[in-house]
Amino acid sequence: MTDDMADVLEAAQAPEAAEAADVAEAPGEAAPEPLGIVRTPTGHAGVDARLERLAEADHLTADGHVAVYEDVHRGLRDALTALDAPSVPGPYENRS
């Protein structure tokens, strides 16, 4: 076989190999794998609980990540908003 024939044969087989690779990478084919990211506690119970919820995404397919991320984002945003809220005076702090 000549080099030209070998090149033609490789070119003909290349699309088949690419299609096989696309099929192997199709969504839903591989099982979800945990990322193994260590979550360091912040000392704020509400924030730590939200960050721990991110571990649930490790066991979901990519489609399920959105709901977890949105829930965690909402909880973290609420925690930050609460820091800006004016404190409510106690019953004896508002005497005239």
N, C-alpha and C positions, 0 to 999 in steps of 0.2 A: 504494500500500500504506500502511495506517495504521501508527502507532507500535505499536498493540497487536498487529497482525499480525507486525510485525518482531520484537517481543519473543517471540512464540510461536515464530517460525521460529528465532530464536537459541537458545531454550531446547531446541528439538528437536534442533538440531545440536550442542549442548554435550556431551551424552553421547558422541556419535560422536567428537568431537575428543578427549575424555578417554580413550576406548578406544584411539584411535590413538597417543596419547602413552604409554599403558601398554605397548603393543606395542613401541614404539621403545625403551623403557627395560627391556625384558625381559632377564633375565640371559642372558649368552652372546651377545648381539647385538653389543656393541662389543668391539673388541680391547683387551687390557690396554695401559695406557700407563704408562711410567716416571714416578715422581713427581719425579725430578731432585733428590733431597735429597742434599746434600753431607755425607759422613761424615768427620768429623775424627778422625785417628788419636789413640788414647789413650796410646800408648807401651807398651802391654801386648799382646804378640803374640797371645795367646789371645783376648782381648777384641776386638781389631781384626779377627781372622779371623771371629768370630761376627757382628760388625757388618757386615762385607762380605757375609756370607751373606744379609743382608736385601735386598741388591740383586737376588737371585734372585726375590724376590716381585714385583718390578716386571714380570716377564715372564709371570706366572701369572694365571689368573683368580682371583677372590676366594675360590673354594673351595680353591685351592691355598695360599693365604696361611697358613692355620691350621697346616699342617705345618711351614712355614718358621719362623713365629713361635714355635711350641712348641720347635723344635730350638734356636733362638737363645736362648730363655729358659732352657732346660735348661743350655746351655753357659755362659751368664752366671751362672746360679745356682751351677754347679759351680766357676766361677772365684772367686766370692765365698766359697763354702764353703772352698775351699783356702786362702784368706787367714786364716781362723780356725783352721785345723788347726795343732796344735803342731808346731814344727819338729823334725826328726829330727836328733839329735846326730851329728856326724861321728865317725869311728872313734877319733880322738884326743881328743875333747872330753869323753869320759865315763870318764876314767881316775880311779882312786882313789888 
